[in-house]
Amino acid sequence: METTTLKGRRILVVDDDRRITSVLRRGLERAGCRVTAAHDGPEGLRMAQEDPPDAVVLDVMMPGMDGIEVCRRLRSVQPDLPVLMLTARDEVPDRVQGLDAGADDYLVKPFAFAELEARLRAILRRRQPRPSQVLRFADLELNVGTRTGRRGDRSFSLTAKEFQVLELLMRNPRQVLPAETILERVWGWEFEGDINIVQAYVMRLRQKTEAGGEPRLIHTVRNQGYVLREEQP
């Protein structure tokens, strides 16, 4: 029995052919999806990282940054994001390249829209999160399924990057993580921005985790990095 539906799912379509993105948008919206579209690789990568969708429909053949590179970069920071790649190439090496880049499935153009819907349902079903998984440290909780935090009786929301930084710290409690490690694990090794972005996100997480006057859990270790631990007496 089919238990996975596309209704209400947030799908990001990345294709430089605006006619194709328009067709995909209409079809997916008829299936009940909420659709956003990007028309080149960098835009698609930015949109997927800033506001992660439930799945990405990604064209391979795009100028500049192609779908293979977009998929590789997405996988480095969002390993669980379902990706369905589209291509006009039907050769086995091309399909292997897409799958090796981290795609969950591969669909050759032209295709029947019903097949695209079925493949999306399949990759979403395989990648369904476990809502019950909760990371805990002291009185701090992080729900991996809903990507929300709780401190005692107080809950708080998190952006995609805030969640990733906090999850990394909570999976490595009492271990000092250098800013360079956090930057690579969350933003990817090819990130070209300022490393001070790590400090900025740590400050934002402190504001949220200490908003009720709770004692600090995310500490700075001078010249070394950041650590999740209870305050030392």
N, C-alpha and C positions, 0 to 999 in steps of 0.2 A: 504494500500500500504506500502511495506517495505521501510523505509527511512534510516535505520541504516545498514551500510556495515562494513565488517571487513577489507576491503582494506585499507592499510596504518596504521592499528591499531598496537600498540606495546603491545604484550602479553608476560607475564612472566609465564613460566611453571615451577612448583616446584614439583619434583618427584624423589625419590631415585632410581627408576628403569630406568636406562639409555635407555633401549630398548623402554620404553613407551615415554620418553621425545623425543627420536629420531622420533618415529612415529607421535607424536603430532606436533613436529616442522615441519616435512614434510607436514602434512596435513594443518596446519595453514598457512604455507608459500604459499601453492597452493591457499589458499583463499585470498592471498594478504597481510597477516600479516607480521610484523617484529617481530621475536621471539627470546627471550633470555631464557636460561634454568638454573635452579639451581638444585642441586642434594641432598640437605638436607635442613632442616628447617632454621638453622641460616644463611646459604648462601642466601636462598630465602628472608628471612626477611631483610638482609642487602641490597640486590639488589633492593628490592621494596622501601626501604626507601631512598637510595642514588639516584636512578633515577626512580621515580615512572612510571610504565607502564600505559596503558589504562585499563588493566584488568589482573587478576591473575588466572591461572588454577592451583589449589592447591590440591595435593594428601593428604589424611588423614593419611594413615598408613606409617609413616616414623620413623626410629629409632631416639632416642634422643628427639629432639623437633618435635612433630607430627604436622599435619596440623591444628588441633584444636587450639593448642597453638600459632602457627604462625598467624592464623586468628585473635585470640584475641589481640595479640600484634600489628598487623597491624591496627586493628580497633581503638586502643587507640590513634594512631597518624595520621591515614589516614582514617577517617570515611567514605569518599566518594569513596574509591577505590573499583571497582567491583571485587568480588571474586566468582569464580565457583569452588566448591569442588568436588573432585573425590574420590570414595571409592568402595571397594569390598563388603562392608557391606550393606545389604538391609533391616535391621531391623529399625522399626520406631524410637526407642530411639536413634539410631545412627544418623539418619537424623536430628532429633530434636536437638541433641547435636551440629551438624555442623551449623545448622541455628541459634541456640542460641549464638554460638560463633561469629556470624556476617556475615556468608556467605550469598550471595545474592541468590544462587541456589545450587543444590546438584544433582550430576549425578552418577548413580551406574554403575560400570564396570560389564561386558563388555557393551559398548554402540556403537551406530551408530555414525560415525563422523558427519553426517549431523545434528544429534540432538545436539551434542556439539556446532557446529557452530550456530545453532538456539538459543541455550540457551545463548551463548556469546552475540549474537546480542541483545537478550532481556534485559540482565542486563546492557549492554552498553546504550541501549535506555532509560532505567529507570534512569540511573545515568548521563545522558548527562548534562554537566554544563550549566549555563546560562551565555553566553559570555558577555552579556550586564552589568552584575553586576560589578560595580566599586566602591571601597571604596575611600573616599576622606578625607583628613585632610590638611588644609591650601592649599599649592600648590602641595601636594604630592597625587598621585593617585596609586591605586593598582587594576589591572584588575584581578578579581577572575577567569574568564574564561581562559584567556591566561597566567595567572601567571606572568605577567610582571608589571614593575613599571614605573612611569613617574613623573618627577619633572619639572613643568613648561613645556617648549618645549622639554625637554630632556628625552628620554626613556632609560631604563636599564633592563637587564635580571636578573633573580634570580634563584638560585639553589632551590631545593625542601625545604630544611630546612630554607634557607633565607626567602623564601616566607611564610612559616608557622610562623616564628617569627614576621615578619612584619605584617602579617594578624592579629595575636593575638594583637599586639600593636594597630593596626588601628581599631580593633573592641572594644578596651577599651581605647579610647583617654583620656588623662589627668588623667588616673588612674595609680598609681605606682604599677607595677607588680614585686614581688620579683623574683630573679633569680630561686628560687626553683619552683615557679609556672610556669615560662616559661619552665623550664627543664621538668617538669611533663607533661605539655600540648603538648609540641612539640616532646620530645624524649621518653616519656612514663615513668611511675613510676618505671619500672624495669630496666631503664638505669643504667649501672654500671660505666660509665665514670666519668670524673671530671666535677664538676659544672662550672668550668671556661670556658667550651665550650660555655656557654651562652654569656659571655663577648666577646669571640672571634667572635661570630656571630653578636653581636651588633656592634662591630668594623667594620666588613665587610659591614654591612648595612649602617653604617655612611659613609664609603668610597663611596658607590654607591649613596646614597641620597644626598651627599654633593660634588660630583665630579665636579660640575659646579660652585663651590663657594657659593652654597646656604647656608642660615643660618641653624644651627642644629635644628632638630626636635626630635631626640631620645636622651634623657638626662639620665644621671646617677644620682640617688638620693642616696647619701652616706649612706651605711649601710641599705638601704631599697630596692633598685631595680632599675627598668628602667621605664621611662614614655615617652609617645609621647605627646609633647606640644610645642607650639611656645616659642621662647626665651623670657624670662621675661625682661622687661626694667630695 
